[in-house]
């Protein structure tokens, strides 16, 4: 992992401030029902926030609408150009390979992130990352100190909330409709094993319970129905 970013106290304070703002967006993603707990900002001229947004996968019914992708799309529209070479991206969590590629191709000059992907993986999200590849041309910084702790708390608090049961129950039921019982059961078990949430085995839907009510989850809105 690279740590090429400026290391002056002012730069570190600025990075921490923007990471905390991205974390607020991550909470907003969950609370609004828009998506999963990830947030992102795009900043230019050291202090101008061009875009502040979050994961929109559920609202947009778009599996590519990650926080970083959404931020890049909105920034390009706002600035009316496809190059963000004078911009920095702040992400609440380490980007996935798709987002990492988008950061590269949008010419963003620097990326700072809060929580590591391993922390996200602890509650069942993907810990597959794009960092560490050698094709990118932007600087990468992993935030530390109190800002990193605040970023990691997003996943710990999500794990302790009812939201994780609701959202993964919804996801697994959609999976059952598409892939059938065998694939559903394998994914459910894999999620339980890697999430370290003891209550999930009893609280997540079983294959037999889903089979009794598949029509309930035939749509692609949010589990609470607010987005349909």
C-alpha positions in Angstrom: 0.0 0.0 0.0 1.4 3.4 -0.9 1.6 6.4 1.4 2.7 9.1 -1.1 0.4 11.8 0.1 1.6 15.0 1.8 2.4 14.5 5.4 2.3 18.1 6.8 0.0 18.6 9.8 -2.4 20.7 7.8 -2.6 18.1 5.1 -3.3 15.4 7.6 -6.0 17.5 9.3 -7.6 18.2 5.9 -7.6 14.5 5.0 -9.1 13.5 8.4 -11.9 16.1 8.0 -12.9 14.9 4.5 -12.7 11.2 5.6 -15.1 12.0 8.4 -17.4 13.7 6.0 -17.3 10.5 3.8 -18.2 8.4 6.8 -21.3 10.6 7.4 -22.3 9.8 3.9 -21.8 6.1 4.6 -24.3 6.4 7.5 -26.7 8.3 5.2 -26.6 5.5 2.7 -28.0 3.1 5.2 -30.4 5.4 7.0 -32.0 6.6 3.7 -32.2 3.1 2.3 -30.2 4.2 -0.7 -27.5 1.6 -0.4 -24.7 0.0 1.6 -22.5 1.8 4.2 -20.0 3.5 1.9 -19.5 7.2 1.3 -17.2 9.3 -1.0 -16.2 12.9 -1.6 -14.4 14.6 -4.5 -12.4 17.6 -3.6 -10.4 20.1 -5.7 -8.2 23.1 -4.8 -7.5 21.5 -1.4 -10.8 22.5 0.1 -13.6 22.8 -2.5 -16.1 19.8 -2.2 -17.3 19.2 -5.7 -19.4 16.1 -4.7 -20.4 14.5 -1.5 -22.4 11.3 -2.0 -22.8 7.6 -1.0 -23.6 4.1 -2.2 -26.7 4.2 -4.3 -27.0 0.5 -5.3 -30.5 0.0 -3.9 -32.1 3.3 -4.9 -30.7 3.1 -8.5 -31.1 -0.6 -8.8 -27.6 -0.6 -10.1 -24.9 -2.9 -8.8 -22.2 -0.5 -10.1 -23.5 2.5 -8.2 -20.8 2.3 -5.5 -20.0 5.5 -3.6 -16.8 6.2 -5.6 -18.4 5.5 -9.0 -21.4 7.7 -8.1 -19.1 10.5 -6.9 -17.0 10.4 -10.2 -20.2 10.4 -12.3 -21.6 13.4 -10.5 -18.3 15.3 -10.4 -17.9 14.9 -14.2 -21.4 16.2 -14.7 -20.9 19.1 -12.3 -17.6 20.2 -13.9 -18.7 19.3 -17.4 -15.7 17.3 -18.3 -14.4 13.7 -18.2 -11.0 14.4 -16.6 -10.8 15.0 -12.8 -7.0 15.5 -12.9 -7.1 18.4 -10.5 -9.3 16.5 -8.0 -8.8 14.2 -5.0 -11.2 11.4 -3.9 -12.0 10.6 -0.3 -13.6 7.2 0.4 -14.9 5.9 3.7 -13.6 2.5 2.8 -10.9 0.9 0.6 -12.1 0.8 -3.0 -13.0 -2.4 -4.8 -11.4 -3.2 -8.2 -14.2 -1.6 -10.1 -13.9 1.7 -8.2 -10.2 1.5 -8.3 -10.3 1.3 -12.1 -12.7 4.2 -12.3 -10.5 6.4 -10.2 -7.6 5.6 -12.5 -9.5 6.3 -15.7 -11.0 9.5 -14.4 -7.4 10.9 -13.9 -8.0 11.7 -10.2 -4.6 12.6 -8.8 -4.9 11.3 -5.2 -7.1 9.0 -3.2 -7.5 8.8 0.5 -9.5 6.1 2.3 -10.7 5.3 5.8 -11.5 1.7 6.8 -9.7 -1.2 5.2 -11.6 -3.7 3.1 -11.0 -6.4 5.8 -13.1 -4.4 8.2 -16.0 -4.4 5.7 -15.5 -8.1 5.1 -16.1 -8.7 8.8 -19.8 -8.1 8.3 -20.1 -9.9 5.0 -19.2 -7.3 2.5 -16.6 -8.0 -0.2 -13.0 -7.6 0.9 -11.8 -7.9 -2.7 -9.7 -4.8 -3.3 -8.1 -3.0 -6.3 -5.2 -1.4 -4.4 -1.8 -3.0 -4.8 -1.9 -3.2 -8.6 0.8 -1.5 -10.5 -1.0 0.2 -13.4 -2.5 3.2 -11.5 -0.9 6.7 -11.6 -2.5 8.3 -8.6 -1.3 8.7 -5.0 -2.9 6.5 -2.4 -3.1 7.1 1.4 -4.7 5.1 4.1 -5.9 7.4 6.8 -4.8 6.7 10.4 -5.6 7.9 13.9 -9.1 8.9 15.1 -10.4 9.3 11.5 -9.6 5.6 10.8 -11.4 4.5 13.9 -14.4 6.5 13.0 -14.4 5.0 9.5 -14.2 1.5 10.9 -17.0 2.1 13.4 -19.4 2.3 10.5 -19.2 -1.5 10.0 -19.2 -2.3 13.7 -22.4 -0.3 14.2 -24.0 -1.7 11.1 -23.2 -5.2 12.4 -24.9 -4.5 15.6 -28.1 -3.0 14.0 -31.2 -4.6 12.6 -30.3 -3.2 9.2 -27.8 -6.0 8.5 -30.4 -8.7 9.0 -33.0 -6.8 6.9 -30.7 -6.1 4.0 -29.0 -9.5 3.8 -32.4 -11.3 4.2 -33.6 -9.3 1.3 -30.5 -10.0 -0.8 -30.6 -13.7 -0.1 -34.3 -13.9 -1.0 -33.6 -12.2 -4.3 -30.8 -14.7 -4.9 -33.1 -17.6 -4.3 -35.5 -16.4 -7.0 -32.6 -16.1 -9.5 -30.3 -18.9 -8.7 -32.4 -21.5 -6.9 -32.0 -23.2 -3.6 -28.5 -24.7 -3.9 -26.8 -21.5 -4.7 -28.9 -19.7 -2.1 -27.8 -22.1 0.6 -24.1 -21.9 -0.3 -24.0 -18.2 -0.3 -26.0 -18.0 3.0 -23.5 -20.3 4.7 -20.5 -18.5 3.3 -21.8 -15.2 4.5 -22.5 -16.6 8.0 -19.0 -18.1 8.2 -17.1 -14.9 7.3 -19.3 -12.3 9.0 -18.7 -13.3 12.7 -22.3 -12.3 13.6 -23.4 -15.1 15.9 -27.1 -14.5 15.6 -27.2 -14.7 11.8 -27.8 -18.4 11.5 -31.1 -18.1 13.3 -32.2 -14.7 12.0 -31.4 -15.0 8.3 -34.1 -16.7 6.2 -33.6 -20.4 5.4 -34.2 -22.0 2.1 -37.4 -23.5 3.3 -38.8 -20.2 4.5 -37.9 -18.4 1.3 -39.5 -21.1 -0.8 -42.8 -20.4 0.9 -42.8 -16.7 0.0 -40.8 -16.0 -3.1 -43.4 -13.6 -4.6 -42.8 -11.2 -1.7 -39.4 -10.4 -3.1 -40.0 -10.5 -6.8 -39.3 -6.7 -7.2 -36.0 -4.9 -7.0 -36.7 -2.0 -4.7 -35.5 -1.7 -1.1 -36.5 -4.3 1.5 -38.8 -1.8 3.2 -40.6 -0.9 0.0 -39.9 2.8 0.3 -38.0 3.0 -3.0 -40.4 1.2 -5.2 
